[in-house]
């Protein structure tokens, strides 16, 4: 069974502090895990603009900024801020009973081609 079918544990829930992010490999895909206000959010780990690793960017006051061309995203939703028509692909996240953060990859639709 692949990661798109099941939740895959990637980190201990106490590994990240609020306002921090880290990249993890899930089934060969880079996933960015962000913790904001005690909640975890997971996205594709690369910018949709030119596939630069988002973990190399900056997370400030809930805004994720790519280091390469300063594209910005709402870290709680993945919605584009600058440009507003861009967005990060979200993945499902849950914290297991034993304190692990687990992610289930969302499938990529054919229309979600990178720019």
C-alpha positions as CSV (number, residue, x, y, z in Angstrom):
1,X,0.0,0.0,0.0
2,X,1.4,3.4,-0.9
3,X,1.4,6.6,1.2
4,X,-1.5,7.9,-0.8
5,X,-3.7,5.2,0.7
6,X,-2.7,5.4,4.3
7,X,-1.3,7.8,7.0
8,X,2.4,7.6,7.3
9,X,4.1,8.7,10.6
10,X,6.8,11.2,9.9
11,X,7.7,12.9,13.2
12,X,7.0,13.1,16.9
13,X,4.4,15.7,17.7
14,X,6.8,17.5,20.0
15,X,9.6,17.8,17.3
16,X,8.3,21.1,16.0
17,X,7.5,24.3,18.0
18,X,4.8,26.7,17.0
19,X,6.0,28.7,14.1
20,X,8.5,26.1,12.9
21,X,8.6,24.0,9.8
22,X,10.6,20.9,8.6
23,X,10.7,18.8,5.4
24,X,10.2,15.0,5.4
25,X,10.4,12.4,2.7
26,X,7.1,10.5,2.3
27,X,7.1,7.8,-0.3
28,X,9.7,9.7,-2.3
29,X,7.9,13.0,-2.1
30,X,9.2,16.0,-0.1
31,X,6.5,17.1,2.4
32,X,6.7,20.3,4.4
33,X,5.3,20.1,7.9
34,X,4.3,23.4,9.5
35,X,3.1,23.9,13.1
36,X,0.9,27.0,13.8
37,X,-1.1,27.6,16.9
38,X,-0.7,24.0,18.0
39,X,-2.0,22.6,14.7
40,X,0.0,20.8,12.0
41,X,-0.3,21.5,8.3
42,X,1.3,19.5,5.5
43,X,2.0,20.6,2.0
44,X,4.1,19.7,-1.0
45,X,7.7,20.6,0.1
46,X,8.5,22.5,-3.1
47,X,7.3,25.8,-4.4
48,X,4.9,25.5,-7.3
49,X,6.8,28.2,-9.2
50,X,10.2,26.5,-9.8
51,X,10.2,23.5,-7.3
52,X,12.6,25.2,-4.8
53,X,12.5,23.5,-1.4
54,X,10.1,25.5,0.8
55,X,12.0,24.5,4.0
56,X,14.8,26.8,2.8
57,X,12.4,29.7,2.9
58,X,11.0,31.8,5.8
59,X,8.0,31.3,8.0
60,X,7.0,34.5,9.7
61,X,3.7,35.3,11.3
62,X,1.9,32.5,9.5
63,X,3.3,33.5,6.0
64,X,5.6,31.1,4.2
65,X,7.9,32.8,1.8
66,X,9.9,30.9,-0.9
67,X,13.6,31.9,-0.8
68,X,14.0,31.9,-4.6
69,X,11.5,34.4,-5.9
70,X,9.7,35.3,-2.7
71,X,6.3,33.8,-3.6
72,X,4.2,33.8,-0.4
73,X,1.6,31.4,1.0
74,X,-0.7,31.4,3.9
75,X,0.9,28.6,6.1
76,X,-2.4,27.7,7.6
77,X,-4.3,27.1,4.4
78,X,-1.7,26.9,1.6
79,X,-3.5,29.7,-0.3
80,X,-1.3,32.0,-2.4
81,X,-0.7,35.5,-1.1
82,X,1.7,36.7,-3.7
83,X,0.7,35.7,-6.3
84,X,-2.9,35.1,-5.2
85,X,-3.6,32.6,-7.9
86,X,-0.9,30.1,-6.7
87,X,-1.5,27.5,-3.9
88,X,0.3,24.7,-2.2
89,X,-1.1,21.2,-2.4
90,X,-2.3,20.2,1.0
91,X,-1.9,16.7,2.6
92,X,-4.1,15.3,5.4
93,X,-2.5,15.4,8.8
94,X,-3.3,13.8,12.1
95,X,-1.6,13.1,15.4
96,X,-1.8,9.5,16.5
97,X,-2.5,8.2,20.0
98,X,1.2,7.6,20.5
99,X,2.1,11.2,19.7
100,X,3.3,10.8,16.1
101,X,2.4,13.2,13.3
102,X,1.1,11.2,10.4
103,X,0.5,12.4,6.8
104,X,-1.6,11.0,4.0
105,X,-0.5,12.3,0.6
106,X,-3.3,13.7,-1.5
107,X,-3.3,12.6,-5.1
108,X,-2.2,15.0,-7.7
109,X,-4.8,15.9,-10.2
110,X,-3.8,16.2,-13.9
111,X,-4.8,19.8,-13.9
112,X,-2.4,20.6,-11.0
113,X,0.6,20.8,-13.3
114,X,3.5,23.0,-12.0
115,X,3.9,26.4,-13.6
